[in-house]
Amino acid sequence: MNREKAAVMAFELGIYHFGELAPDPVTGRPPAPGTRIRELIEQAKVADQAGLDVFAVGEHHRGDFAVSAPAVVLAAHGGKHPRHQAVQRGDGAQLR
């Protein structure tokens, strides 16, 4: 593969999370929405420390998802890590 084509094929590595409230496999109970959001913020921090390019959060308005305003969740992370910028995209938001 020539260098020009390789430069065009660049990609970003990251995580896209929906904040789902899936039941715990041991207890069978779903986490509280606030717990899931705190976990998402911690996961964004770890993704940043690991050097991932993107941490994205989807938007859902249903009872089995904790996040209905992804930009707010990412702003909570971004406020602690100001080098990131929250970007709104279609049905979600992401940190870059």
N, C-alpha and C positions, 0 to 999 in steps of 0.2 A: 504494500500500500504506500502510495507516495505521501509526502509530508503535507501537501495542500489538502488532500482528502482527510487525513488524520486530524488536522486542525478543525475541520468542519464537524467532525464526529464527537466533539467534546460533550460531556454529560455531567450532571450533578447527582450526588448521592444524598439521600435523605429519608425521612420518615413522614408518612401521611397518616394521621390519627383521627378517628371519628369521635373519640370520647364515649365509646359505647359502655353501657352499664350491664355488661355480661355477668351472669351469676358466678360466684366463686365456685370452683370445681369441688371444694371440700365442704363448704357450708351450704351451698345451693342458693345463697342470698346475694343479690347484687350490691355493689358498693353504693354509698350515698353519693349524689351528684357532686357535692363539695369535695369529697374524698377523691373522686376521679379527676376533678379539675386540678387539685393540688398535685396529684400524681402526674398529670400532663405537664404541669409547669416544671416539676422535677425532671421528667423525661426530656423536656426541651433543654434544660441545663446540662444534662448528661450528653445529649446529642451535640451540643455546642462544645463541650469538653473533648468529645471524641473527634471533633473536626468535621462533622457532617455539614454539607452545604445548605440543606433545607430541613426545616421542621414545620410541617403543614398540619393544620387542624381543619377538619370539615365541619359543615354546618347542618344540623338537623333540628327539626322542631317536633320531636316525638319524645314520649316518656322514657324510652329505652336508650336515650343519648343524653349526655350531660351538657353538651355544648350547643347553644343556639346562637351565640355571638362569638365566633372564633377570634375576631380581632381583639376583643376584650381579654380573652385568655392569653393570647400572645403578648398583649401589652403588659400583662402582669409579669411575664417572663422578661420582656424587653426592658421594662423599667429597672430590672436588676442587672441587665446585661446590655448597656446602651449601644454597643457596637452593632447590634442587630436592628433590622428595620422590618416592621410588620407590613406585609403587602396583602391587600384584599384581592382575591381572585374568584370570580364566579360564585361557586357554592362554598367557599372557604377562605382561609387566609394562611399565609406562610411567613416564616422568618427567613430573611436572606442576609 
